[in-house]
Amino acid sequence: MKVTVVTDQHGNLVGTIRGHKLSEKQGNIEAGVFLSPGHTVRHIEVDDALGKLTDADEFHSRLTKHMTKC
C-alpha cells in the first residue's frame, strides 16, 4: 500500500495520507493537503495490513518502524 507520511522539522509524525496524491479535483471542487514550513513529505510502501488497523497506537508503532527503513 502506498502511504504519504508528513513529518515536522524534528522528524515527528504529523500525519499520513493513503496514496501519493496530495490533491484531487472532481468537477468544480478541488481539495488538497498544504504543508506548514518545515514539514517534509515522504512516500513509502507499507504492508496492506497496516491500512486495516483500527487501533491508532498500533498504527503509529508499525508506521514508525516502516519509516526507519527509509
C-alpha distances in whole Angstrom, upper triangle without the diagonal:
4,6,10,12,16,19,23,25,25,22,21,18,19,16,12,11,8,7,10,13,16,18,19,22,23,27,29,26,24,22,20,19,22,22,25,27,26,22,20,16,14,11,8,6,5,6,5,9,8,8,11,13,16,18,17,19,17,14,16,17,13,12,15,15,12,14,17,15,15
4,7,10,13,16,20,23,23,20,19,16,17,14,10,9,6,5,6,10,12,15,16,20,22,25,27,24,22,19,17,16,19,19,22,24,23,19,16,13,11,7,6,5,6,9,9,12,11,10,13,15,18,19,18,20,18,15,16,17,14,12,15,15,12,13,16,15,14
4,6,10,13,17,19,20,16,16,13,13,10,7,6,5,5,6,9,11,14,16,19,22,25,26,23,21,18,15,14,16,16,19,21,20,16,14,10,8,6,5,6,7,10,10,12,10,9,13,14,16,17,16,17,16,12,13,15,13,10,12,14,11,11,14,14,13
4,7,10,14,16,17,14,14,11,11,8,6,5,6,6,5,8,8,12,15,18,21,24,25,22,19,16,13,11,13,12,15,17,16,12,10,7,6,5,6,9,10,13,14,16,13,12,16,17,18,19,17,18,18,14,14,16,14,11,13,15,12,11,14,15,12
4,7,10,13,14,10,10,7,8,6,5,7,9,10,9,11,11,15,17,21,24,27,27,24,21,18,15,12,13,11,14,15,14,10,8,6,5,6,7,10,11,14,15,17,13,13,17,16,18,18,15,16,16,13,11,14,13,9,10,13,11,9,12,13,11
4,7,10,11,9,8,6,5,5,6,8,12,12,11,13,11,14,18,21,24,27,27,24,21,17,14,10,11,8,10,12,10,7,6,5,7,9,11,14,15,18,19,20,17,16,20,19,20,19,16,17,18,15,13,15,15,12,12,15,13,11,14,16,13
4,7,8,5,5,5,5,7,9,12,15,16,15,16,15,18,21,25,28,31,30,27,24,20,17,13,13,10,10,11,9,5,5,7,8,11,13,16,17,20,21,22,18,19,22,21,21,20,17,17,18,15,13,15,16,12,11,14,14,10,13,15,13
4,5,5,5,7,6,10,12,15,18,19,18,19,17,20,23,27,30,33,32,29,25,22,18,15,13,10,9,9,6,4,6,9,11,15,16,20,20,24,25,26,22,22,25,24,24,23,19,19,21,18,15,17,19,15,14,17,17,13,15,18,16
4,6,7,10,10,13,16,18,22,22,20,22,19,22,26,29,32,35,34,31,28,25,21,17,15,12,10,9,5,6,7,11,13,17,18,22,23,26,28,28,25,26,29,27,28,26,22,22,23,21,18,20,21,18,16,19,19,15,16,19,17
4,6,9,10,14,16,19,22,23,22,24,22,25,28,32,35,38,37,34,30,27,24,20,18,15,13,12,9,9,10,13,14,18,19,22,22,25,27,28,24,25,28,26,27,25,21,20,22,20,16,17,19,17,14,17,17,14,14,17,16
4,6,9,11,13,16,19,20,19,21,20,23,26,30,33,36,36,32,29,26,22,18,18,14,14,13,10,9,8,10,11,14,15,18,18,22,24,24,20,22,25,23,24,22,19,18,19,17,14,15,16,13,10,13,14,10,11,14,12
4,6,9,12,15,18,20,19,21,19,23,26,29,32,35,35,31,28,25,21,18,17,14,14,14,11,9,10,12,12,15,16,19,18,21,23,23,19,20,23,20,21,19,15,15,16,15,11,12,14,12,10,13,14,11,12,15,14
4,6,8,12,15,17,16,18,17,20,23,26,29,32,32,29,26,22,19,15,15,13,13,15,12,10,10,10,11,13,14,16,16,18,20,20,16,17,19,17,18,16,13,12,14,12,9,11,12,9,8,12,12,10,12,15,14
4,7,11,14,16,16,17,15,18,21,24,26,30,29,26,23,19,16,12,12,10,10,13,11,8,9,10,12,14,15,18,17,20,21,21,17,17,20,18,18,17,13,14,16,13,11,14,15,12,12,15,15,13,15,18,17
4,7,10,13,13,14,12,15,18,21,24,27,27,23,20,17,14,11,12,10,12,15,14,10,11,10,11,12,13,15,15,18,18,18,15,14,17,15,16,15,12,13,15,12,10,13,14,11,12,15,14,13,16,18,17
4,7,9,10,11,11,14,16,20,22,25,26,22,19,16,13,11,13,12,14,17,16,12,11,9,10,10,10,12,12,14,14,15,12,11,14,14,14,15,12,14,14,11,10,13,13,9,11,14,13,12,15,17,15
4,6,7,8,8,11,13,16,18,22,23,19,16,13,11,9,12,13,16,18,18,14,13,10,10,10,11,12,12,14,14,15,12,11,14,14,15,16,14,17,17,13,13,16,15,12,14,17,15,14,18,18,17
4,7,8,10,12,13,16,18,22,23,20,17,15,13,12,15,16,19,22,21,18,16,13,12,10,10,10,10,12,11,13,11,8,12,13,14,16,15,17,17,13,14,17,15,12,15,17,14,15,19,18,17
4,6,8,11,12,15,17,21,22,20,17,15,13,12,15,16,20,22,22,18,16,12,11,8,9,9,11,13,12,15,13,11,14,16,18,20,18,21,20,16,17,19,17,14,17,18,15,15,19,18,17
4,6,9,11,15,17,21,22,19,16,14,12,11,14,14,18,20,19,16,13,10,9,6,9,10,12,15,15,18,16,14,18,19,21,23,21,23,22,18,18,21,19,16,18,19,16,15,19,18,16
4,6,7,11,14,17,18,16,13,11,9,9,12,13,17,19,20,16,15,11,12,10,12,14,16,18,18,20,18,16,20,21,23,24,22,25,24,21,21,24,22,19,21,23,19,19,22,22,19
4,7,11,14,17,17,14,11,9,6,5,8,10,14,16,17,14,13,10,12,11,14,16,18,21,20,22,20,18,21,22,23,24,22,24,25,21,20,24,22,19,21,23,20,19,22,23,20
4,7,10,13,13,11,7,6,4,6,9,12,16,18,20,17,16,14,15,15,17,19,21,23,22,25,22,20,23,24,25,26,24,27,27,24,24,27,26,22,24,27,24,23,26,26,24
4,7,10,11,8,6,6,6,9,12,16,19,22,23,20,20,17,18,17,20,21,22,24,23,25,23,20,23,25,25,27,26,28,29,25,25,29,27,24,27,29,26,25,29,29,26
4,6,7,6,4,6,9,12,15,18,22,24,26,24,23,20,22,21,23,24,26,28,26,28,27,24,26,28,28,30,29,32,32,28,29,32,31,28,30,33,30,29,33,33,30
4,6,5,6,9,12,15,18,22,25,28,30,27,26,24,25,23,26,26,28,29,27,29,28,24,26,29,29,31,30,33,33,30,31,34,33,30,33,35,32,32,35,35,33
4,6,8,11,14,18,20,24,27,30,32,30,29,27,28,27,29,30,31,33,30,33,32,28,30,32,32,35,33,37,37,33,34,38,37,34,36,38,36,35,39,39,36
4,7,10,13,17,19,23,26,28,31,29,29,27,29,28,30,31,33,34,32,34,33,30,32,33,33,35,34,37,38,34,35,38,37,34,37,39,37,36,39,40,37
4,7,10,14,16,20,23,25,28,26,26,24,26,25,28,29,30,32,30,32,30,27,29,30,30,32,30,33,34,31,31,35,34,31,33,36,34,33,36,37,34
4,7,11,13,16,19,22,24,22,22,20,22,22,24,26,27,29,28,30,28,25,27,29,28,30,28,31,32,29,29,32,32,28,30,33,31,29,33,33,31
4,7,10,13,16,19,22,19,19,17,20,19,22,23,25,27,25,27,25,22,24,26,25,27,25,28,29,25,25,29,28,25,27,30,28,26,30,31,28
4,6,10,13,16,18,15,16,14,16,16,19,21,22,25,24,26,23,21,24,24,24,26,23,26,27,23,23,26,26,22,24,27,25,23,27,27,25
4,7,10,13,15,12,12,11,14,14,17,19,21,23,23,24,22,20,23,23,23,24,21,23,24,21,20,23,23,20,21,24,22,20,24,25,22
4,7,10,12,10,11,11,14,16,19,22,23,26,26,27,24,23,26,26,26,26,23,25,26,23,22,25,25,21,22,25,23,21,24,26,23
4,7,8,6,8,9,12,15,18,21,22,25,26,27,24,23,26,25,25,25,22,23,25,22,20,23,23,20,20,23,22,19,22,23,21
4,6,6,9,11,15,17,20,24,25,28,29,30,26,25,28,27,27,27,23,24,26,23,21,24,25,21,21,24,23,20,23,25,22
4,6,9,11,15,18,21,25,26,30,31,32,28,28,31,30,30,29,26,26,28,26,23,25,26,23,22,25,24,21,23,25,22
4,7,10,13,17,19,23,24,28,29,30,27,27,30,29,29,28,25,25,26,24,21,23,24,21,19,22,21,18,19,22,19
4,7,10,13,16,20,21,24,26,27,23,23,26,25,26,25,21,22,23,21,18,20,21,17,16,20,18,15,17,19,17
4,7,10,13,17,18,22,23,25,21,21,25,24,25,25,21,22,23,20,17,19,19,16,15,18,16,13,15,16,13
4,7,10,13,15,19,20,22,19,19,22,22,23,23,20,21,21,18,16,19,18,14,14,17,14,12,14,15,12
4,6,10,12,16,18,20,17,17,21,21,22,22,20,20,20,17,15,17,16,12,12,14,11,9,12,12,9
4,7,10,14,15,17,15,15,19,19,22,22,20,21,20,17,16,18,16,12,13,14,11,10,13,12,9
4,7,10,12,14,12,13,17,17,20,20,19,19,18,15,14,15,13,10,11,12,8,8,11,10,8
4,7,9,12,10,11,15,16,19,20,19,19,17,14,15,15,12,10,12,12,8,10,12,11,10
4,6,8,7,9,12,12,16,16,16,16,14,11,12,13,9,8,11,10,7,9,12,11,11
4,5,6,8,10,11,15,16,16,17,14,11,13,13,10,10,13,12,9,12,15,13,14
4,5,6,7,10,13,15,16,17,14,12,15,15,12,12,15,15,12,15,18,17,17
4,5,5,7,11,12,14,15,12,10,13,13,10,11,15,14,13,16,18,17,19
4,5,6,9,10,11,12,9,7,10,10,7,8,11,11,10,13,16,15,17
4,6,8,11,11,13,11,8,11,13,11,10,14,15,13,15,18,18,19
4,6,9,11,13,11,9,13,14,12,13,16,17,16,18,21,21,22
4,6,8,10,7,6,10,11,10,11,14,15,15,17,20,20,21
4,6,9,8,8,11,13,12,13,16,17,18,19,22,23,24
4,6,5,6,9,10,11,12,14,16,17,18,21,22,23
4,5,5,6,9,10,10,12,14,15,16,18,20,21
4,5,5,6,9,10,11,13,15,15,17,19,21
4,5,5,6,8,10,11,13,14,16,18,19
4,5,5,6,8,10,11,12,15,16,17
4,6,5,6,9,10,10,12,15,16
4,6,5,7,9,10,11,13,15
4,5,5,7,9,10,11,14
4,5,5,6,9,10,11
4,5,5,6,9,10
4,5,5,7,9
4,6,5,7
4,5,5
4,5
4
